[in-house]
Amino acid sequence: MLAERRAAATHTDSALREPAWLRWTLIALVVLAMLGLIVLPLAVVMVEALAQGFLGYLKAIGDAETLAAIVRVHFPDIKDRLLSTALTQFFEVREMAGLKKKPSTSEVLDWLKLLLAADLAPEDLRRDARTNLPRLHGALLKNEQDVQLFERLAFLSRKER
């Protein structure tokens, strides 16, 4: 036991025997390397991403092309026509006036997962003539009030015909 303590003390003492300037130089080199390899590239990416401001970033996320790319990452085998039809309906729902919370990327991904599980074709996504609602529309809306509003608006538009 005493021998182990002496060995540990000797090991600690040998680390402290190095000159202070050498220890501080090595610490500074490690910190500079971390800045150069981690922090600087991350800062460059953030500056480029936000070059047009935060609103530019938000616009790009809501862009149909960007959303299609995100969907393809999650569902690489999705058919182009199904994706196009689904995104068209998604943006129509998203632009509806009066929604408390507009559907976002997570809702479209959930909706597409349901559409793919139901094995629906693009033709199946056409709004139902009886209800004027997209198939499985509840997955696109975030809360019950929006679902009720959406169904009321569909009912009124059906009544006008």
N, C-alpha and C positions, 0 to 999 in steps of 0.2 A: 504494500500500500504506500509506504514511504517512498519507495523507488518510483512508483507511478507519479506521485506528486512532484518529485524532483524532475522527472522526464517532462512533465507538462510545464513546469516552471522554466525549464531550460528551453523548451520550444517557444514559449511566449517571450522569453528574454531574447532569443535569437532574432525574433521579428522586430523587437524594439532596438536592437543593436544597429539596424540600418540607419543611416543618417536621415534626419527629418526632411531635408530638401529632396532626397530620393523618394521617400514615401509620398510626399506632397506632389512631386512631379508625376509619379505613377498614377496617383489618384486623379490628377488633372488630365492626364492622357486618356484615362478610361472615361471620364466625364465628357471630354471632347469627342471621343469616338462614339459614345452613345448619342450625343447631339448630332453628329454628322450622319450616323446610320439610321437613327430613329426619328428624332424630332424634326430635323430639317426636311426630309422627304415628306413627312406628314404635313408640315406647314405649307410646303409647295402645293401639295394636293388640295388642301383646304383653300388656299388663295385662288387656285385655278377654278375650283368648284364654285366658289362664291364671287368670281370676277364680275358677274353682272348683278351682284347683290343677292340678298336672301330671296327676294321676290323672283328673280331669275331662276334660282334653284327650285323654288316651289312650282314655277311654271313648267320647268323641264320634267319634274316628277309627274305632273298631271298630263303631260303630252301623250298622245296616242301611241307614238313610236316607242317612247320610253316604257310605257305600260305594257306594250306588246313584248318588248325585250324582257321585262321582269316576268311576265307570264311564261315566256319560253324557257326561262331558267327553271321555273317550277314544274312546267308541263312541256318538256321538249318534244313530245310526240303529238301535240295538238295540231289539228288540221288548220290550214290557213283560213279557209272559209268560215269554219266555226269560230275561230278567234276573231276574225273581222266582224262577223255578225254579232258576236257577244259583246265586243268592245263598243260597237255602234249603239247597242241597246244600253250598255252601261253608261255611256256618256249622255244618252237621252235621259236616263233616270237621274243622273248626277246633276243635270241642268234644270231639273224641275224646280219651279219656284215653291217656296213654302216648306221645304224639307228642313227639319230641325238639325239633322246631321247628314251631310252629303256622304254618299258611299265613297270609300277610298280603296287603296290597293288591296288591303286585306280582305275587304268584302268581295271584290271582283275575283280574287283567288279562291275564296270559299265558294262563291257561286259557280265558278268554272269547275271546281272539284265535284260539285253536285251534278253539273251538266255532263261531265265526263263519266261519272259513276252511273248516270241514267242512260248513257250511251245515246245522247240526243244528236241529231244531225242539224246542220245550219237551218234547214227548212223547218225543223221542229221549234226553232227559237222565235219564229214569227209570233207576233202577239195573237193571243187567242181571240177569235172573232166575237165570242160571247162576252168576254170580260175585258178585252183590250189591255191585258196585263202580260208582261213577259213571263215565260216559264220560270218557276221557282224564284219569283221576284222577292220573296221574303228574305232570302240570303243576302240580297244587295242592300237592304235597309237596316240601319243600326238600332232603331227602337220601334216599339209598337205604335207610337203616335204617327211616325212616318209611314208605316205599313197601312194604317187606317186612312191617312190622308191620300196616299197613292191609290188605294182601292176606291175611295170616294171620287177622286178625280177621274179615274177610269170609268166608274159608273156614270158620272155626269157626261163624259165624252161619248159613251155608248148611247146614252139617252138622247143626245143631240142629233144622232144619225137618223 
